[in-house]
Amino acid sequence: MSATLRQVAHAAGLSLATVSRALAGSPRCSVDARSRAQAAAERLG
């Protein structure tokens, strides 16, 4: 089962909106937030 955005956000310590932007590759998201979201998503599956 894949992790939900909410689970990724909680694990990364980010908001749901930030995780959504980060994983979509939005330029409105910082490099730090993007790497935290991606790392959390990989950890959670």
DSSP file (Angstrom, degrees, kcal/mol; ACC not computed):
  #  RESIDUE AA STRUCTURE BP1 BP2  ACC     N-H-->O    O-->H-N    N-H-->O    O-->H-N    TCO  KAPPA ALPHA  PHI   PSI    X-CA   Y-CA   Z-CA
    1    1 A M              0   0    0      0, 0.0     2,-0.1     0, 0.0     0, 0.0   0.000 360.0 360.0 360.0 135.4    0.0    0.0    0.0
    2    2 A S        -     0   0    0      1,-0.1     2,-0.2     0, 0.0    43,-0.1  -0.456 360.0-106.5 -79.0 151.7    1.3    3.4   -0.9
    3    3 A A        -     0   0    0     38,-0.2     2,-0.1    -2,-0.1    -1,-0.1  -0.478  33.3-123.2 -74.3 148.0    1.7    6.2    1.7
    4    4 A T     >  -     0   0    0     -2,-0.2     4,-2.3     1,-0.1     5,-0.2  -0.478  22.7-110.7 -85.3 162.8   -0.8    9.0    1.6
    5    5 A L  H  > S+     0   0    0      1,-0.2     4,-2.9     2,-0.2     5,-0.2   0.883 120.7  56.1 -58.7 -37.8    0.2   12.7    1.2
    6    6 A R  H  > S+     0   0    0      2,-0.2     4,-2.3     1,-0.2    -1,-0.2   0.911 107.6  47.2 -62.1 -43.0   -0.9   13.2    4.8
    7    7 A Q  H  > S+     0   0    0      2,-0.2     4,-2.4     1,-0.2    -1,-0.2   0.905 113.5  48.1 -65.4 -41.8    1.4   10.4    6.1
    8    8 A V  H  X S+     0   0    0     -4,-2.3     4,-2.3     2,-0.2    -2,-0.2   0.922 111.3  50.8 -64.0 -44.1    4.3   11.8    4.1
    9    9 A A  H  X>S+     0   0    0     -4,-2.9     5,-2.3     1,-0.2     4,-1.2   0.919 111.6  47.4 -60.2 -44.7    3.6   15.3    5.4
   10   10 A H  H  <5S+     0   0    0     -4,-2.3     3,-0.4     1,-0.2    -1,-0.2   0.930 113.4  47.5 -63.0 -45.7    3.5   14.1    9.0
   11   11 A A  H  <5S+     0   0    0     -4,-2.4    -1,-0.2     1,-0.2    -2,-0.2   0.841 117.2  42.8 -65.5 -33.8    6.8   12.1    8.6
   12   12 A A  H  <5S-     0   0    0     -4,-2.3    -1,-0.2    -5,-0.2    -2,-0.2   0.594 107.5-122.5 -88.5 -11.9    8.6   15.0    6.9
   13   13 A G  T  <5S+     0   0    0     -4,-1.2     2,-0.3    -3,-0.4    -3,-0.2   0.845  71.9 121.9  71.4  33.6    7.2   17.6    9.3
   14   14 A L      < -     0   0    0     -5,-2.3    -1,-0.3    -6,-0.2    -2,-0.1  -0.785  67.1 -96.5-122.6 165.0    5.7   19.6    6.4
   15   15 A S     >  -     0   0    0     -2,-0.3     4,-2.2     1,-0.1     5,-0.2  -0.406  33.9-114.0 -76.8 160.3    2.3   20.7    5.5
   16   16 A L  H  > S+     0   0    0      1,-0.2     4,-2.3     2,-0.2     5,-0.1   0.904 117.6  51.2 -59.0 -43.5    0.1   18.7    3.1
   17   17 A A  H  > S+     0   0    0      1,-0.2     4,-2.5     2,-0.2    -1,-0.2   0.891 108.9  50.7 -64.0 -40.1    0.2   21.5    0.5
   18   18 A T  H  > S+     0   0    0      2,-0.2     4,-2.9     1,-0.2    -1,-0.2   0.912 110.5  48.8 -65.5 -42.1    4.0   21.7    0.7
   19   19 A V  H  X S+     0   0    0     -4,-2.2     4,-2.7     2,-0.2     5,-0.2   0.914 110.7  51.2 -63.4 -42.3    4.4   18.0    0.2
   20   20 A S  H  X S+     0   0    0     -4,-2.3     4,-1.3     1,-0.2    -2,-0.2   0.938 114.1  43.2 -59.7 -47.6    2.0   18.1   -2.8
   21   21 A R  H  X>S+     0   0    0     -4,-2.5     5,-2.6     2,-0.2     4,-0.6   0.903 114.0  51.9 -64.5 -41.3    4.0   20.9   -4.4
   22   22 A A  H ><5S+     0   0    0     -4,-2.9     3,-1.0     1,-0.2    -2,-0.2   0.929 111.3  44.6 -62.9 -46.9    7.3   19.2   -3.6
   23   23 A L  H 3<5S+     0   0    0     -4,-2.7    -1,-0.2     1,-0.3    -2,-0.2   0.739 111.6  54.1 -72.8 -21.6    6.4   15.9   -5.1
   24   24 A A  H 3<5S-     0   0    0     -4,-1.3    -1,-0.3    -5,-0.2    -2,-0.2   0.552 114.3-117.9 -85.5  -8.6    4.9   17.6   -8.2
   25   25 A G  T <<5 +     0   0    0     -3,-1.0    -3,-0.2    -4,-0.6    -2,-0.1   0.763  47.6 176.3  80.0  25.7    8.2   19.5   -8.7
   26   26 A S    > < -     0   0    0     -5,-2.6     3,-1.3    -6,-0.2    -1,-0.2  -0.369  35.5-137.7 -65.4 139.0    6.7   22.9   -8.3
   27   27 A P  T 3  S+     0   0    0      0, 0.0    -1,-0.1     0, 0.0    -5,-0.0   0.628  99.9  73.6 -70.5 -11.4    9.2   25.8   -8.4
   28   28 A R  T 3  S+     0   0    0     -7,-0.1     2,-0.4     2,-0.1    -6,-0.1   0.380  84.3  84.2 -80.1   4.5    7.3   27.3   -5.4
   29   29 A C  S <  S-     0   0    0     -3,-1.3   -11,-0.0    -8,-0.2   -10,-0.0  -0.902  81.9-119.9-113.8 136.1    8.8   24.7   -3.2
   30   30 A S     >  -     0   0    0     -2,-0.4     4,-2.4     1,-0.1     5,-0.2  -0.276  21.6-118.2 -70.3 158.3   12.3   25.0   -1.6
   31   31 A V  H  > S+     0   0    0      1,-0.2     4,-2.5     2,-0.2     5,-0.2   0.889 115.4  53.4 -61.9 -40.0   15.0   22.5   -2.3
   32   32 A D  H  > S+     0   0    0      2,-0.2     4,-2.4     1,-0.2    -1,-0.2   0.937 110.2  45.5 -61.9 -47.7   15.0   21.5    1.4
   33   33 A A  H  > S+     0   0    0      1,-0.2     4,-2.6     2,-0.2     5,-0.2   0.897 112.2  52.6 -63.8 -39.9   11.3   20.8    1.5
   34   34 A R  H  X S+     0   0    0     -4,-2.4     4,-2.5     1,-0.2    -1,-0.2   0.928 111.4  45.3 -62.5 -44.9   11.5   18.9   -1.7
   35   35 A S  H  X S+     0   0    0     -4,-2.5     4,-2.4     2,-0.2    -2,-0.2   0.885 113.2  50.3 -68.8 -36.9   14.3   16.6   -0.4
   36   36 A R  H  X S+     0   0    0     -4,-2.4     4,-2.2    -5,-0.2    -2,-0.2   0.917 112.8  46.7 -64.6 -42.7   12.5   16.1    2.9
   37   37 A A  H  X S+     0   0    0     -4,-2.6     4,-2.4     2,-0.2    -2,-0.2   0.915 113.6  47.8 -65.7 -43.4    9.3   15.2    1.2
   38   38 A Q  H  X S+     0   0    0     -4,-2.5     4,-2.3    -5,-0.2    -2,-0.2   0.906 112.0  49.6 -65.4 -41.1   11.0   12.8   -1.2
   39   39 A A  H  X S+     0   0    0     -4,-2.4     4,-2.3     2,-0.2    -1,-0.2   0.918 112.6  47.3 -63.9 -43.1   13.0   11.1    1.5
   40   40 A A  H  X S+     0   0    0     -4,-2.2     4,-2.3     2,-0.2    -2,-0.2   0.906 111.2  51.3 -65.0 -41.1    9.8   10.6    3.6
   41   41 A A  H  X S+     0   0    0     -4,-2.4     4,-1.4     1,-0.2   -38,-0.2   0.899 111.1  47.9 -63.4 -40.6    7.9    9.2    0.6
   42   42 A E  H  < S+     0   0    0     -4,-2.3    -1,-0.2     2,-0.2    -2,-0.2   0.906 111.7  50.0 -66.8 -40.8   10.7    6.8   -0.1
   43   43 A R  H  < S+     0   0    0     -4,-2.3    -2,-0.2     1,-0.2    -1,-0.2   0.900 115.6  42.5 -62.6 -40.5   10.8    5.6    3.6
   44   44 A L  H  <        0   0    0     -4,-2.3    -1,-0.2    -5,-0.2    -2,-0.2   0.678 360.0 360.0 -83.2 -17.9    7.1    5.1    3.7
   45   45 A G     <        0   0    0     -4,-1.4    -3,-0.2    -5,-0.2    -4,-0.1   0.452 360.0 360.0  91.6 360.0    6.8    3.4    0.4
